Amino acid sequence: MINSIGRRLEQYTIKRPQEVVIVTAEIDGEEDQIAIFKGFSSSLMRPTAFDPDIPVLPPEAHIISIDRVASPYNPDAPRYLQQGLTWNTMQLLLSEAGV
């Protein structure tokens, strides 16, 4: 489980605390947006479980796109670093960060 997509993205944001990662994904047939910041994930569209061991981004989720946003995140005026990244592109950034 430590190498799941969600865990890797959480580790990335621990190493890059000046960034918030916004993941748009399809989970159980429904689109969701998940904000990941300083190692924590939270759904922006549905309730997030209180237990941090329950993944917000499950392994079977289909990643639609990933945005890198400057921290602090303001949903009304996000400061995008990069938008619309694919999972393959994000994997390169994860590798650069060592996660």
C-alpha positions as CSV (number, residue, x, y, z in Angstrom):
1,M,0.0,0.0,0.0
2,I,2.9,2.3,0.6
3,N,3.5,2.6,-3.2
4,S,-0.1,3.4,-4.1
5,I,-0.8,6.4,-6.3
6,G,-2.3,8.3,-3.3
7,R,0.6,7.5,-1.0
8,R,3.2,8.6,-3.5
9,L,1.4,11.9,-4.1
10,E,1.2,12.5,-0.4
11,Q,4.9,11.8,-0.1
12,Y,5.5,14.2,-2.9
13,T,3.7,17.0,-1.1
14,I,5.7,16.3,2.1
15,K,8.8,16.9,0.0
16,R,7.3,19.9,-1.8
17,P,5.3,21.7,1.0
18,Q,5.0,24.8,-1.2
19,E,2.7,22.9,-3.6
20,V,-0.8,21.5,-3.4
21,V,-1.7,18.7,-5.8
22,I,-5.2,18.6,-7.2
23,V,-6.2,15.3,-8.7
24,T,-9.2,14.9,-10.8
25,A,-10.1,11.2,-10.9
26,E,-12.9,8.8,-11.6
27,I,-13.8,6.8,-8.5
28,D,-16.5,4.2,-8.6
29,G,-17.9,5.7,-11.8
30,E,-18.1,9.2,-10.4
31,E,-15.7,12.1,-10.9
32,D,-14.0,13.5,-7.8
33,Q,-11.4,16.1,-7.1
34,I,-8.8,15.5,-4.3
35,A,-6.5,18.0,-2.8
36,I,-3.2,16.7,-1.5
37,F,-1.1,19.0,0.8
38,K,1.7,18.2,3.2
39,G,1.0,14.5,3.1
40,F,-2.7,14.7,3.6
41,S,-5.5,14.0,1.1
42,S,-9.0,15.4,1.2
43,S,-11.9,15.1,-1.3
44,L,-13.2,18.5,-2.5
45,M,-16.5,16.9,-3.7
46,R,-17.4,14.2,-1.2
47,P,-17.0,13.5,2.5
48,T,-13.5,12.4,3.5
49,A,-13.1,9.6,6.1
50,F,-11.7,10.7,9.4
51,D,-9.4,7.7,9.5
52,P,-6.2,8.6,7.5
53,D,-5.6,4.8,6.7
54,I,-8.7,4.9,4.4
55,P,-7.3,6.1,1.1
56,V,-9.1,9.1,-0.4
57,L,-7.6,8.1,-3.8
58,P,-8.1,4.3,-4.0
59,P,-5.8,2.2,-6.1
60,E,-8.5,1.4,-8.6
61,A,-9.2,5.2,-9.3
62,H,-8.7,6.4,-12.9
63,I,-6.6,9.6,-12.9
64,I,-8.1,12.1,-15.4
65,S,-5.7,15.0,-14.7
66,I,-3.4,16.4,-12.1
67,D,-2.8,20.1,-11.3
68,R,0.1,21.5,-9.4
69,V,-0.9,24.6,-7.4
70,A,1.1,27.0,-5.3
71,S,0.4,26.9,-1.6
72,P,-1.6,28.3,0.1
73,Y,-4.5,27.0,-2.0
74,N,-7.3,29.4,-2.7
75,P,-10.1,27.7,-4.6
76,D,-11.4,31.1,-5.8
77,A,-8.0,32.1,-7.3
78,P,-5.6,29.2,-7.6
79,R,-2.1,30.0,-8.6
80,Y,-1.3,27.1,-11.0
81,L,2.2,25.9,-11.5
82,Q,1.1,23.3,-14.0
83,Q,-2.3,22.2,-15.2
84,G,-3.7,19.1,-16.8
85,L,-0.8,16.8,-16.2
86,T,-1.2,13.1,-17.0
87,W,-0.2,10.4,-14.6
88,N,2.8,9.5,-16.7
89,T,4.1,13.1,-16.6
90,M,3.5,13.3,-12.8
91,Q,5.4,10.1,-12.3
92,L,8.5,11.9,-13.7
93,L,8.1,14.6,-11.1
94,L,7.6,11.9,-8.4
95,S,10.8,10.2,-9.5
96,E,12.7,13.6,-9.4
97,A,11.4,14.0,-5.8
98,G,12.5,10.5,-4.9
99,V,9.0,9.0,-4.3
